[in-house]
Amino acid sequence: MPLKNAEVVSVLNDLIETCEDGIHGFRTASDAVANPTAKALFASRLPNIQRGEAELKAEVRRLGGDPDKRGTVAGAIHRGWIDLKAAVTGKNEEAIVMECERGEEHAAHVYEDALQKDLPLDTRAMVERQYRGVVENLERVRALSKNATAPSAGSTTTSTTRPPEPETRSTL
């Protein structure tokens, strides 16, 4: 049974919060890292997330909702980017990348949950397209994370290198 507009608006508002978290998280990470590859990656993802957020807000308004009426501050405690501040404060670039990865994993789960709902077809198409962008963000951050933890070619510590970690990409 299709969701009522108010229910669709609630789902979309959750996605708006997720976008806002991603914007804040990637901006914070971009400002905090010195690695030019990481800095460029984080900064390059911002326009896509901002565009997605604007689309979601427009859809909420089209459905008669208010994109500014969302969850409570207490709900923010459970969001995916919560530990980024600690990583930035400690200036630990590996931890910052890991928190970005965790944040994007959380975003992917929120989008997956939304796609489990019986959304109107045009809304579903938009959410599916944005979900593909979240998955792309996650894959790029994971690649950055793997590169950051890989031993360098000139490393003399070959006896202590870790075996490669198993692939954890989603099969959706």
N, C-alpha and C positions, 0 to 999 in steps of 0.2 A: 504494500500500500504506500503510495507516495507520501512523503512528509508534507506537513502543512508549512506554509511560508515561515511562520515563527520558528519552527524546528530547523528549517534550512538556514535561516538567519543565525540561529545559535551555532550551528555547525560552521558556517562561514566566519562568524566572529571568533571562534576558536582558531581557525586558520589565520585570521588577521593577527591575533596575538602571537602565533607561531612566527609569522613573517616579521613582526616587530622585534621579537627575540632574536631572530636571525640577523636582522639589520643591525641591531645593537651589538650582537656578538661578533659579527664579521668586521664591523667598524672598529670595535675595541681591539680585536685581534690584529687588524691591519696596522693600527696605530702603535701597538705594543711590540711587534716583532721587528727584528733588524734584518732577517733573511729576506733578500729582495724577491725571491720566488714566492715565498709565503705571503709577503706583503702584497704583491701583485695579485695573487690568487684571491685573497680575502677581499681586496678592493674591487676586483673585477666581478665578483658575484653580487655585490650590492645593488646595481641597477636592476638586475633581474628580480631580486626579491622585492625591491621597492615597486616595480611594475606589477608584480603579482599582488602585493598588498593593495595597490590602487584598484586593480580589477576586482578584488574581493569586496572592497568597500563600495564600489559602484554597484556590484551585484546585490549587496545587502540593501542599498538604497532602492534599487529597482524592485526588490521584493517587499518594500515598505518598512524595512527595518532601520535601525540606527547603529552604524558601525562603531560609535563611541560608547555604547553601553555594553560592557563586557564583564569578564570575571573580576574577582576580588584580588587584592594584593596578596592575600594568603594563597591563592591559587598559583601565583607566580613562583612560589617556593618549589613547586613540583616541576617546573619547566626545565628544559634540557641545558640551558646555558648558565646555570646558577653558579658553577664553580670557576667560571672564566676569570672573575675578579681576583681570586686567590692566585691563579696561574700568572696573571698579568703583574700582580703585586710582587711576586717572586721572580719576575723576569725570566721565567723558565719557558723557552720557546717550544720545547717538546711538549710540555704540559699544555700550553696554549693550543697547539695543533690538536692534541688529544681532546681538549674540551670542545673545540670546533667540531671535531668528528662526533663527539657525543651529542652535541647540540643538533647536528644534522640527522643523526640517528633518531633523535626524539622527534624532529620535524617529520621525518619519513613515517614514523608511527602515527602521528597525528593525521597526516594525509591519508594513510592507509585506513585508519578508523573512519574518516570522513567518506572514503570511497565504499565503505561497507553499508552506508546509508542509501536509501532510495531517493537520491537527489533528482531534480528535474534534469532532463537530458542536456540542455545547454549549460547548466551549472556544472553537471558532472564532467562535461568535456573540458571546461575551464580548469576544474580541480585536477583532472587527470593530466592535463598539460603541465600544470604547476608541479604536480607530483614528480613528473619526469625531470623537471628542473631541480627539485630537491635531491633526487637520486643522483643526478649529475654532480651537484655540489658535494654530496657525500663521497662519491667515487673520487673526485678530484682531491678532496681533503684526505681521504684514505691513501691515495697515491703519494701525497705530500708527506703524510705520516710515515709511510713505508720508506720513502727516500731519506727522511730525517733520521730514521733509526737503523738504516742499512750501514754496514761498515764501509769505510772509504776504500778505494782501490789501493792506496798506499799504506793501508793499515798493517801493522805488524802483529796484531793480536788475533791471528786466524784461529788459534786454538780455543779462544773464548767466544767466538761468534755464535750467535743463536741460530738454530735452524729456521728456515722460513716459516712464517705463520700460515695457517690454512686460510684459504680464501673465504671471506665472510659476506660476499655480496648477496643481496636479496635476489631471489629468483622471480620476483613479481614482474 
